[in-house]
């Protein structure tokens, strides 16, 4: 497989891992980008633009990133908090009065961000067309009775996160969430990232699809634990019901679905766009603006939920929106925060090393929180980061010694 793009000196292990993903893990088409201290150090792509096609992936190719979108809308709500427009400890109903129904009057904004709101399911799932209507989606979650007392437990709000977060943004700003994200997040960061794909960008986006890991991947092929497999197989489980809040599953290649703004599931980005977004959260980035102050980043990273997840049936950790490093979703280091997309994409930031990472693919797997291809890239990035940090430290020490 020909790998296109470039890496800075010291980041060659990432290129090698990216190429191996095609050779051993059945990658069809993908891209990865890394920023360090606001400067791009990895920009690689390869394979085909469409999962079932032959046209080559190009430098500006974008893909749907599924739940990696959650990290973007969460940052938007934190930005509103930073501006003094959103109180994280206020009841959701203070901004959205209809949400007080069915025992949810004590749900706080922080509960909503951290998957503690207790409404991961809908008693009546929405069709794809209904899900794309923000009024219908907001009304559905506002009327829903919680399946646990809000704030007392956590469980992944796989689909309902769209209407919970999107409506909160709309109530505070008076603007559709996709439009607000474009103007206040993607634009200032200089990121090729869309929530509600504009018609002018359709040609850049590849077709996605479900693919199986090759048999030769061996132990690298994900095998869910029996309890997890049973939860996904049971139509009455919170797991199945959470992912089935939109029924039937949307056609992710449908232009109408891509044009909708569903912050839980249908953001579209390039790998560079995803990495630039995270770089802009933790520092200045070349050609862009820093979005969050250090104290807001500290809030984002503060653990809000930890332990057995009532929906994913594994141990998960959440801050105020982003996933945190843990056994179910290993990130670059314990300091990292970010969000995977089911079956592939991953974006994250690591404030301690100054690293921001973005990976997108057109071939989705069965993994939910830790795709083997993204994990292979992170292992290589850890090696590169450690090596380049050690080299920089040695150089600085030698310079200081020579000066004295």
N, C-alpha and C positions, 0 to 999 in steps of 0.2 A: 504494500500500500504506500503510495506517495503521500507524504505528509507535507503540507504547505505551511508557510508562515515562518516565524523566527522566534528564537529564545535568546535572552541575554546570557552572557557568560556565567556559568555556574548552575544554570537551570536546564542543562542538557538532559538530566534524568527525567524531566517531565516530557520532553519530546520522545524519549525512548519508551516510556510507559504508554504514551498516547498511541504510538505505532503498534505496541504489543496488544493494545485493546482490539485493534483490527485483526491481528494475527491469531489471537488466542481466545478472545471473548466475543467474537462475532459482531463487532461494531459495523454498522452500515454507513453512517454518516454522522460526523460530530465535530465539535470545536471546543477548545479550551482557551481561556485567557486568564492571566494573573497580573495583578498590579502589586508593586511593593513601594510603600511610601509615596503613593500617587503616581508612580511611573510604571508603564507597561513593561513587563519582563518576559511574558509568554503570550504568544498569539499564534495558535496553531489550528489548522482545520484539515479535514480529509474525508474521503469517501464520496457518497452521492448525496445530492440535495434532498431527494425523495427517498423514503425507505424502500420503495418498490420501483425505483427509477434508475436511470443511467447518467443523467446530467450531473456533472461534478459539483460538489459543495464549493461555494466561493467564499471569499473573505467576508462578505457582508450577509451571508445566509443566516436567517433567523428561524427559530422553531418555537412551537408552543412549549411552555415550561411547567405546565400543570401547577402543582402546589408551591413551586418556588415563587409563584406570584404572591403567596401569603406574606412573605418577608417584605415585599414592596409595600403592600397596603398597610402593614403594621408600622413600617417606618413613617408612612404618611400620617398615621394617627399620632405617633410620637412627635412628629414635626408640629402638628397642631397643638400638642401639649407644650412643646418648647416655646411656641408663640403665645401661650397663655389662653388659647381658645378651647382647650379641653382639659378637664380635671380627671385624672385617672381614678380618683377615689369617689367620684360622683356617681350616682345611679345612672344607668343608661337612660332611664325614663326622664331624667332631667333635660336631655337633649331630644328625646324621641318618646313623647308621652304614651303613644300606643303600645310601647314595649312593656308597660307595667302590667299588662294582662296576664292571667293564668299563673299567678304566683311568682312573677319575675320582677316585682317592684324593688327588690333589694339587690338585684344584679348590678354590680359595679362595672365601670368601664374596664378596669384591670381584669375582672373575671372574663369579660368578653375576649380581650386580647390573648389571654393565657389558656384558652380552651377550658375554662371553668364555668361557663355560662349554663351548662346543663341542657343545651338544645342542639345536640349533634344530629338529630333525626327530625323528620317531618312525618306526622301521622298520615298526611296525604302528600306523597311525593309530587314534585312539579315536573311537567314535561320540559324538554329542552326549550321550547318556545316560551313557556311560562317562566322558566328560570332566567331567561334573558331579559325579562321585563322587571326592572328594579322595583316597581310598585307592587307587583304580585309577590316577588320574593320577600320584600320587607314585610308585607302583610302576613305572609305565611309564618315567618319566624316570630313576629310579634304576637300571633295568636297561639303559638305552640306552647304546650305545658312542658316544663322541664322534666327530664327523666331522673334528675337528682337535684337536690337543693343547690342553687347557684352559689359558687364559692367554696363548697365543701369537698369537691373532688374534681378530677380532670379527665377529659376524654377528647380525642381529636375531632374537631368540628370540620370534617373533610369538605363538605359542600356548603353547609349553612354559614360558614365563615364569610362567604361571598356577600350575603345579604346583611349579616350582622355588621361587618366593617364598612361595606359600601354605603349602607343607609346612614351610619353614624357620620361618615365623611359628608354625605349629602346634607344631612340635617345641620351640621356645623357650618359648612361653607356655602350651602345653597347651590352647589354645582354637582353634576354627575361625577362619580368617582373616577372614571377613566379620563375625563377631561381634566380634572384636578390633578391627577397623577402626572399627566403629560406636561402640564404647566409648572407644577411645583416640585416634582421629583425627577422625571426623566430629562426634561429640558435643562434645568440647572446643572444636573450631573453630566450632561452631554452623552446620555446613554441611549442606545438603540433598544428601546424597551417600550412596549405598548400594552395597555389594558383597554381593549377595544381597537382592533387593528384597522387603521385607515386604509381605504381602498387603494391609495397611492403606493402602499407598501406591500400589497398582496404578492407581487411577483418575487419578492425576496424570501418568502416563507415556504419551506419545504413541506411535503406530505409526511405525516408521522404514522406509525403503526406498531402493533404488538409483535415482538419477535422473541424467539426462544434462544437461550444461551446454547452454544454448540456443545456437543457431548464431550469434546476434548477439553472443555473448560474444567471438567472434573470437579474438584472440591471447591472451585471458585463459583460454581453455580449455586444460587441461593436456594436453600431448603428451609421452609418455615417450620417452626416448632409445631408439634401436634395441636396444641391449644390454639395457636394462631390459625392454622389450616382449618380447624373445626369452626372457629368463629366466622371465617370467610365463607364457609360452606353452609352455615345455618341462616336461612332467610329471615329468621326472627331475632338474630343477634344485633346488638348495637352496631357491631362492625359492618355487617351487610346493610343495615338500614341507613347508617351514616353515609356510606358511599352511594347508596341508592336514593338519596334525597332528590336527585334528578333521575327520573326513569321515563323512558329508556335512556341508556347512556348516550350522551351527545356524540355526533359525528365530529371529531376534532378537526377534520379537514374541510368542513362545511364553511364557506365564507360567511354565512349568517352567524354561525356560532363564534367564529373568530372576531367578528365585528362587535359582539356583545362584550360587556364589561363584567366579568365574574372574578372578583379578586381572590377567590379560593382556588381557581383552577385553570383559567385560560389566558393568562398573560403570555405574551410572545416577546422573545428577546434573542439577540445574538449573545454568544459567550462573552464578547467584549462588553456588551451592554450590561449584562448581569454583573460582571466583575467591576465595571466602572461604577455601577450603582453602589455596590458594597464599599468600594474604595472611597466614594464620596461621603459615606456615613462616618468613616473613622479618620479622615484627614483631607487635606487639599489634594486635588487630583488634576493632572495636566489637562487643560482645556475644559475644566469644570469647576463647580463650586462645592465646598463642603456643606453638607446638609444638616448634620447633627452635631451639637456641641458635646464635648467629652462627658459632661454630666448626664446628658440624654442617652449617650451610648451606655453609660453605666446603668441607667435605668433599664434599658433594653436587655442588658445581659443579666440583670438581677433575677435569680431563680424565683419563679412564681408557682410552677407545677413540677412535681418530680415523683417518680414511682410508677406503679402499674397504671397503664392508660386504659380506661374503660372501653375505648373503641379499638385501639390498635393492639391491645392484649400483649404489649411488651412494656418495659420500663421506658418512659420518655421524660424529657426535661424541656420545659419552656420558660423563656423569659417573658417580657411584655411583647409577645408576638413571635419572635424568632425561636427556633429550636436551639437548644444548647448542646454542647458536646456530651455524649453519653454512649452507653453500650449499644443502644438501638440505632443511633445516628452519629457515628464517629465523625468529628470534624477535624480541622487541622491540629488543634490543641485544646486543652481545657479552657482556654481563654476565648475560643471562637464562638461566634453566633452566626446563624444563617437559616436556610431552609431548603430541603430537598423537594423535588417534584416526583411524584409517584412513578417509579420505573425508569428514572434516568437523571433529569437535570439536577443541578446543585449550585447554589450560590452561597458564599460566606465571607465573613470578615474576621480577621484575627488582629485585634488592636495591639497586642504585645509585640508581634513581629512586623506589623504594618502591611500584612498580606491581605489581598482581596482576590477571590477566586470565582470563576464562572465556567460552568460546563453545560453544554446543551447537546442533545442527540435527537435523531429522528426515529430511533428504535427503542420502544419501551419494553421493559421487562416486568416480571411479577413483583420485584422488590418495591417496598413502600418508602422506607426511611434510609436505606443504605445500599445503593446500587454498586455492584462490584467494579464497574468501569470507573465510576467517579472515585471510589475508594482506592483503586490502583493509582490514579493520578494524585490523590492526596498523599499516599505513601511516598511517591517520588518527590512531591513538593516538600514534604517534611525533610527529606534528605538534602534537597537543594537549599532549602532555607537554612538548615543547620550548617551546611558547608559554607555558604556565602557569608553567613553571620560570623563564623569562625575566621574566615579569611579577612573580612573587614576589620575584625577586632585585632587580629595579628598585625595587619597593616598599620592600624592606628597606633598600636603599641610601639611598633618599630619606628614610626615617624616621631612619636613623642620622645623616644629614647635618643634618636639621632639629633633632635632639636636641643636636647639637654647635654 
